[in-house]
Amino acid sequence: MQFHTSIPISKSSFPIDYDSKIVSLGSCFAVNMGERFDYFKFQNSVNPFGILFHPLALEKMVRLALQQKIFDISDIFFHNETWHHFDMHSDLNHRDPQLMLDQLNARVLLANETIQSATHLILTLGTAWIYKTADSNLAVANCHKLPQNHFRKELLSVEAIRESLSRMLSMIFEANPKIQIILTISPVRHIKDGFVENQWSKANLISAVHELLSQKPENTHYFASYEIMMDELRDYRFYADDMIHPNKTAVNYIWKRFSETWISESAQALMPKIQNIQKGLAHRPFNPESESHQQFLSKLQSDIGTLQKQFPHLDF
């Protein structure tokens, strides 16, 4: 009797290795995966404009980056003693408007550079629910805790999502024709929208992505993050205490499945060596001055030096 299912995922013909340059964009699950890339010392950039959940926000971010938008004071607004931008995560808010604008313009240049030089872009879609401003009918990435009557909530249709993704991919491929794009749906549950509404949202995202993929766009792929969480793990013990986010065990499992299919064999052979170094760097000795610990540190530095000769960009 079988008590576990395993989703078949084909090995990529365009694997990620230690010479690859990766951009991770999207929901907080993009951050989870980006942290794994960072831990194993891949060349990775995550969400230059902060966490973005829905397709229209991601499309606008890509457009701003590739058009090298220059922000000025008319683009931001003041609320609760802080300056904000509707298209940015609250992590980029600032009490000084000029410092915020300088930061936004620096992020535009960073995003432009990373997208144009990337070999792989991982795009994680979180929700199809969006908020539009009541006065101008513009979709926002973040409401920044303004009163609810400033916005109208709306569910993006499958067609609207597919068209947004298609426009975004066209812009990216025009800037970087050789980039490989990996689309995935975040396994994070947006149950504040409602239990049924969360599934409705995920269903629209999944349908739109697969309608797009059925057109066989070049260099565009799908990784089944959401499906792995729902059909392989499918138990509340794999959620954090909030019962919304996948816990560390779940994220590590999804990372393992991603590694098996998207990371090259040569990189997978190197990853345990990097993990050993990371564990060594995190080690806290009882006696830092002991001879044995000094020998341990010497060996650790030697191991780091050996890897850095092969991959100079590795930074421990």
C-alpha positions as CSV (number, residue, x, y, z in Angstrom):
1,M,0.0,0.0,0.0
2,Q,1.3,3.4,-1.0
3,F,1.1,6.3,1.5
4,H,3.0,9.0,-0.4
5,T,2.9,10.5,-3.9
6,S,5.8,12.0,-5.7
7,I,5.2,14.6,-8.5
8,P,7.3,13.7,-11.6
9,I,9.4,16.7,-12.5
10,S,11.7,16.4,-15.5
11,K,15.4,17.4,-15.2
12,S,16.1,20.8,-16.8
13,S,18.1,21.0,-20.0
14,F,19.3,24.5,-18.8
15,P,20.6,23.8,-15.3
16,I,21.8,26.3,-12.8
17,D,25.5,26.1,-11.9
18,Y,28.0,28.3,-10.0
19,D,28.6,30.4,-13.1
20,S,24.8,31.1,-13.4
21,K,23.3,34.4,-12.4
22,I,19.9,34.1,-10.8
23,V,17.1,36.7,-10.1
24,S,14.3,35.7,-7.8
25,L,11.2,37.8,-8.0
26,G,7.8,37.6,-6.3
27,S,6.2,36.6,-3.1
28,C,7.8,35.8,0.2
29,F,8.4,32.2,-1.0
30,A,10.8,33.7,-3.5
31,V,12.7,35.0,-0.5
32,N,12.7,31.5,1.0
33,M,14.3,30.1,-2.1
34,G,16.6,33.0,-2.5
35,E,17.9,32.4,1.1
36,R,18.8,28.8,0.0
37,F,20.7,30.2,-3.1
38,D,22.5,32.6,-0.8
39,Y,23.4,29.9,1.7
40,F,25.0,27.8,-1.0
41,K,26.7,30.8,-2.4
42,F,25.1,31.0,-5.8
43,Q,25.1,34.3,-7.6
44,N,21.6,35.4,-6.7
45,S,19.6,38.6,-6.4
46,V,16.1,38.7,-4.7
47,N,13.3,41.2,-5.1
48,P,15.1,44.5,-5.6
49,F,11.8,46.3,-5.0
50,G,10.8,44.1,-2.1
51,I,8.2,41.3,-1.9
52,L,5.6,41.6,-4.6
53,F,2.6,39.2,-4.6
54,H,0.5,39.6,-7.8
55,P,1.3,39.6,-11.5
56,L,0.4,43.2,-12.3
57,A,2.9,44.4,-9.6
58,L,5.6,42.2,-11.0
59,E,4.9,43.4,-14.5
60,K,5.2,47.0,-13.5
61,M,8.4,46.4,-11.5
62,V,10.0,44.8,-14.6
63,R,8.9,47.7,-16.8
64,L,10.2,50.3,-14.4
65,A,13.5,48.5,-14.2
66,L,14.0,47.9,-17.9
67,Q,12.9,51.5,-18.8
68,Q,15.2,52.8,-16.1
69,K,12.6,54.9,-14.5
70,I,13.8,57.9,-12.5
71,F,11.6,58.6,-9.5
72,D,10.9,62.1,-8.2
73,I,8.8,63.5,-5.4
74,S,5.6,63.2,-7.4
75,D,5.9,59.4,-7.4
76,I,5.8,59.0,-3.6
77,F,3.3,60.0,-0.9
78,F,3.4,60.9,2.8
79,H,1.3,58.9,5.3
80,N,1.8,58.1,9.0
81,E,5.0,60.2,9.2
82,T,6.6,58.1,6.5
83,W,7.0,58.3,2.7
84,H,5.7,55.4,0.6
85,H,5.3,54.2,-3.0
86,F,2.3,52.2,-4.1
87,D,4.4,49.9,-6.3
88,M,7.0,49.1,-3.6
89,H,7.1,46.9,-0.5
90,S,7.0,48.8,2.8
91,D,10.6,47.8,3.5
92,L,11.6,50.6,1.1
93,N,9.6,53.3,3.0
94,H,11.6,56.1,4.6
95,R,11.0,59.2,6.7
96,D,13.3,61.2,4.5
97,P,11.8,61.6,1.0
98,Q,15.2,62.3,-0.7
99,L,16.8,59.2,0.8
100,M,13.8,57.2,-0.3
101,L,14.1,58.5,-3.9
102,D,17.8,57.8,-3.9
103,Q,17.2,54.3,-2.8
104,L,14.4,53.7,-5.3
105,N,16.6,55.0,-8.2
106,A,19.5,52.8,-7.0
107,R,17.1,49.8,-7.0
108,V,16.0,50.5,-10.5
109,L,19.6,50.4,-11.7
110,L,20.2,47.2,-9.8
111,A,17.1,45.5,-11.1
112,N,17.9,46.6,-14.7
113,E,21.5,45.2,-14.4
114,T,20.5,41.9,-12.8
115,I,17.7,41.2,-15.3
116,Q,19.8,42.0,-18.3
117,S,22.8,39.9,-17.0
118,A,20.8,37.0,-15.5
119,T,20.9,33.4,-16.9
120,H,17.8,32.4,-14.9
121,L,14.8,34.3,-13.5
122,I,12.5,32.6,-11.0
123,L,9.1,34.2,-10.9
124,T,6.9,33.3,-7.9
125,L,3.3,34.3,-8.1
126,G,1.5,34.6,-4.7
127,T,-2.1,35.7,-5.4
128,A,-4.5,36.9,-8.0
129,W,-6.3,39.2,-5.6
130,I,-5.3,42.9,-6.2
131,Y,-6.3,46.3,-4.8
132,K,-7.0,49.3,-7.0
133,T,-7.1,52.9,-5.9
134,A,-10.7,54.1,-5.7
135,D,-9.9,57.4,-7.3
136,S,-7.6,56.5,-10.2
137,N,-8.4,52.8,-10.6
138,L,-4.7,51.9,-10.5
139,A,-3.6,48.5,-9.2
140,V,-1.1,48.8,-6.3
141,A,1.5,46.4,-5.0
142,N,1.0,47.6,-1.4
143,C,-1.7,49.5,0.4
144,H,0.7,50.8,3.1
145,K,-2.1,50.7,5.7
146,L,-4.2,53.4,4.2
147,P,-7.9,53.3,5.1
148,Q,-9.8,50.6,3.3
149,N,-12.1,53.1,1.5
150,H,-9.1,54.2,-0.5
151,F,-9.2,50.9,-2.4
152,R,-11.3,48.4,-4.3
153,K,-10.5,44.7,-4.1
154,E,-10.6,42.7,-7.3
155,L,-9.7,39.1,-8.5
156,L,-7.7,39.0,-11.6
157,S,-9.2,36.8,-14.3
158,V,-7.2,34.0,-15.9
159,E,-7.0,36.0,-19.1
160,A,-5.8,39.2,-17.3
161,I,-3.0,37.2,-15.6
162,R,-2.0,35.4,-18.8
163,E,-1.8,38.7,-20.7
164,S,0.2,40.4,-17.9
165,L,2.7,37.5,-17.8
166,S,2.9,37.5,-21.6
167,R,3.7,41.3,-21.6
168,M,6.3,40.8,-18.8
169,L,8.0,37.9,-20.5
170,S,8.2,39.9,-23.8
171,M,9.9,42.8,-22.1
172,I,12.4,40.5,-20.4
173,F,13.2,38.5,-23.5
174,E,13.7,41.7,-25.5
175,A,16.3,42.8,-22.9
176,N,17.9,39.4,-22.4
177,P,17.0,36.9,-25.2
178,K,19.0,34.0,-23.6
179,I,17.5,34.1,-20.1
180,Q,15.7,31.1,-18.8
181,I,12.4,31.9,-16.9
182,I,11.0,29.6,-14.3
183,L,7.4,30.2,-13.3
184,T,6.1,28.9,-10.0
185,I,3.1,29.4,-7.7
186,S,3.8,30.2,-4.1
187,P,2.6,27.5,-1.6
188,V,1.9,30.3,1.0
189,R,-1.8,30.3,1.9
190,H,-3.4,33.7,1.6
191,I,-6.3,32.8,3.9
192,K,-6.9,36.4,5.0
193,D,-8.7,36.6,1.7
194,G,-10.8,33.6,2.7
195,F,-10.3,29.9,2.4
196,V,-12.4,29.5,-0.8
197,E,-11.0,32.8,-2.1
198,N,-7.4,31.6,-1.6
199,Q,-8.1,28.5,-3.7
200,W,-9.9,30.5,-6.3
201,S,-6.9,32.8,-6.6
202,K,-4.4,30.0,-6.8
203,A,-6.6,28.3,-9.5
204,N,-6.6,31.4,-11.6
205,L,-2.8,31.7,-11.3
206,I,-2.2,28.1,-12.2
207,S,-4.7,28.2,-15.2
208,A,-3.1,31.4,-16.5
209,V,0.5,30.0,-16.2
210,H,-0.4,26.8,-18.0
211,E,-2.4,28.6,-20.7
212,L,0.8,30.6,-21.3
213,L,3.0,27.5,-21.3
214,S,0.7,25.7,-23.7
215,Q,1.7,28.3,-26.3
216,K,5.3,27.0,-25.8
217,P,7.1,30.3,-25.2
218,E,10.8,29.9,-25.7
219,N,13.0,29.5,-22.6
220,T,9.9,29.5,-20.2
221,H,9.4,26.6,-17.7
222,Y,7.3,25.6,-14.7
223,F,8.3,24.4,-11.3
224,A,5.6,22.8,-9.2
225,S,6.2,24.5,-5.7
226,Y,2.5,24.7,-4.9
227,E,1.8,21.2,-6.1
228,I,4.6,19.7,-4.1
229,M,3.2,21.4,-0.9
230,M,-0.3,20.3,-1.7
231,D,0.3,16.8,-3.0
232,E,3.6,15.5,-1.6
233,L,3.7,17.1,1.8
234,R,-0.1,17.7,2.3
235,D,-0.1,17.9,6.1
236,Y,-0.4,20.8,8.6
237,R,2.9,19.7,10.3
238,F,4.7,21.2,7.3
239,Y,3.3,24.7,8.1
240,A,4.7,27.3,10.5
241,D,2.8,28.3,13.6
242,D,0.7,30.8,11.7
243,M,-0.6,27.9,9.5
244,I,0.0,30.1,6.5
245,H,3.7,29.8,5.6
246,P,5.6,26.5,4.8
247,N,7.9,25.8,7.7
248,K,11.6,25.2,7.4
249,T,11.2,21.4,6.8
250,A,8.8,22.1,3.9
251,V,11.0,24.8,2.4
252,N,14.0,22.5,2.6
253,Y,12.0,19.7,0.9
254,I,10.9,21.9,-1.9
255,W,14.4,23.2,-2.3
256,K,15.6,19.6,-2.5
257,R,13.1,18.8,-5.3
258,F,14.2,22.0,-7.1
259,S,17.9,21.1,-6.7
260,E,17.3,17.6,-8.1
261,T,15.7,19.1,-11.3
262,W,17.3,22.5,-11.8
263,I,20.8,22.5,-10.3
264,S,23.6,20.9,-12.3
265,E,25.3,17.8,-11.1
266,S,28.7,19.6,-10.8
267,A,27.0,22.3,-8.6
268,Q,25.3,19.6,-6.5
269,A,28.7,18.0,-5.9
270,L,30.0,21.4,-4.7
271,M,27.1,22.2,-2.4
272,P,28.0,19.8,0.4
273,K,31.5,21.4,0.6
274,I,30.0,24.8,0.9
275,Q,27.5,23.6,3.5
276,N,30.4,22.2,5.6
277,I,32.1,25.6,5.4
278,Q,28.9,27.3,6.4
279,K,28.5,25.0,9.4
280,G,32.2,25.6,10.3
281,L,31.7,29.4,10.2
282,A,28.6,29.0,12.4
283,H,30.4,26.9,15.0
284,R,30.9,28.4,18.4
285,P,33.8,26.8,20.4
286,F,34.0,26.3,24.1
287,N,37.6,27.6,24.1
288,P,38.4,29.9,21.1
289,E,42.1,30.0,22.1
290,S,42.6,26.3,22.2
291,E,45.1,24.7,19.8
292,S,42.5,22.4,18.4
293,H,40.2,25.3,17.5
294,Q,43.1,27.2,15.9
295,Q,43.8,24.1,13.7
296,F,40.1,23.9,12.9
297,L,40.1,27.6,11.8
298,S,43.2,27.1,9.7
299,K,41.6,24.1,7.9
300,L,38.4,26.1,7.4
301,Q,40.3,29.0,5.8
302,S,42.3,26.6,3.6
303,D,39.0,25.0,2.4
304,I,37.6,28.5,1.6
305,G,40.7,29.4,-0.3
306,T,40.6,26.3,-2.4
307,L,37.0,27.0,-3.4
308,Q,37.6,30.6,-4.1
309,K,40.4,29.8,-6.5
310,Q,37.9,27.8,-8.5
311,F,35.0,30.3,-8.1
312,P,36.4,33.8,-7.2
313,H,32.9,35.2,-6.7
314,L,32.3,33.0,-3.6
315,D,32.2,35.3,-0.6
316,F,32.1,33.8,2.9
